[in-house]
Amino acid sequence: MFGTKAAELPQKIAFLLVPNFSMIAFTSAVEPLRIANRASGQPLYGWHLFSPDGGPVTASNGIVLHPEGAMEKTAGFGTLILCSGVQGHLQGTKPLLAWLRRMDRQGADLGALCTASHILARAGLLDGYRCTVHWENLAGLMEDFPELDVTSELFEIDRNRFTCAGGTAALDMMLNLITLQHGHELAAAVSDQFMHERIRDRHDQQRMALPARLGVRHPKLIAVIKLMEQNLEEPLTRGELAASAGLSSRQLERLFRKYLNRSPARYYVELRLNRARLLLLQTNMSVIDVALACGFVSASHFSKCYRDFFGKTPRRERNIPSQSPTAAEMQSLSA
């Protein structure tokens, strides 16, 4: 069970790297283990790298790692952590999924960093478990696997499954593991080495708070934007949004113009279009289904709005090889 003390030390942990894995999520998971060994003066953890075919694996930042062998060599490991990143929802060959099921039958604890939750889900290994994934991939995972108990938590530990949102969330998940196995004092010492001011628990938010993200602190404006984000599939009217904050429609309009330089309607449409882009890139949903899931009444209206905003149609978006969003796109996605 994840978090219980290992029967013998060092505890052997296998990391399986798939192409385009997230380097920050991977190193955030490995480095706490190294520092725990150093701080304790004992070989508490041992980590070993594998890839599906045993060959070199390139991370999403272009750095190449050379694993020890193929996934078949992980037999006997009690803990397996699957690492993916960009386009993780497209990973998962039949041999890989079959091998993951074998590891489960052998009683291994199975973990996923960043988008690797998609792979465990495709293998049917998250059925009946709480799980999480990077915020950018939440909508896609929930649409592809509506029966799963998907949360927006920083990380989830549910019996012998553990998943995290990626990035530095992997650091906090592993610090929690060290706490469970070897005590808070050691985990705090490891955290201090990273100049990580506190160990976050799973309930900490994945994303920056809205005021920090937008650079706006007007409480009524923030409340309206939160309501917009919660109602993308069935958009609320301007009157309903204004009434929720105790404003008139004209006051609401002025607030958006002053702080965000656009109308409430325009801001709302951009939120829905950004969600639509994620669904187009991360799921196999039809264009009309994506349109309806994001509050558009027809495919034609959706396509026109999408083309006006992104400069290409939804179908064209899918025909272009997916790349990591640019800094400008990420800012837009975070709006």
ABEGO torsion letter per residue (X at the ends): XBGBBBABOBBBBBBBBBBGBBAAAAAAAAAAAAAAAAAAGBBABBBBBBBAAGBBBBBAAGBBBBBAEBAAAABGBABBBBBBBBGAAABGBAAAAAAAAAAAAAGBBBBBBEAAAAAAAAAGAABGBBBBBBAAAAAAAAAABAABBBBABABBBBEABBBBAEEAAAAAAAAAAAAAAAEAAAAAAAAAAAGBABBBBAABBABBBAAAAAGBABAAAAAAAAAAAABAABBBBAAAAAAAAGBBAAAAAAAAAAAAGBBAAAAAAAAAAAAAAAAAAABABBAAAAAAAAGBABAAAAAAAAAAAAGBBAAAAAABBBBBBBAAAAAAAAX
